[in-house]
């Protein structure tokens, strides 16, 4: 067989498959897709109330982003970090366009 016959048969097979599948969606629709939204049941309300209570209990344990102190900005060439043993602590954030070099501990 030459290449033209193979390509012709492949093209015919693709067209046949596309004609057979025309109009069908890849996802079947179920009755759940068309279900009208209902009001939550009493068990769902109880679960929501229990989750709200848990969130209130744990909210005080973990600090939120709003409670964090704002770190001041450093200019280029200023010290931005301090080495504390194996760790490096932040003194300030470098201004936009510069980064804190962990070897020199200065904004570059």
Secondary structure, 3 states (H helix, E strand, C coil): CCHHHHHHHHHHHHHHHHHHHCCCCCCCCCHHHHCCCCCCCHHHHHHHHHHHHHHHHHHCCCCCHHHCCCCCEECCCCECEEEECCEEEECCEECCCCCEECCCCEEC
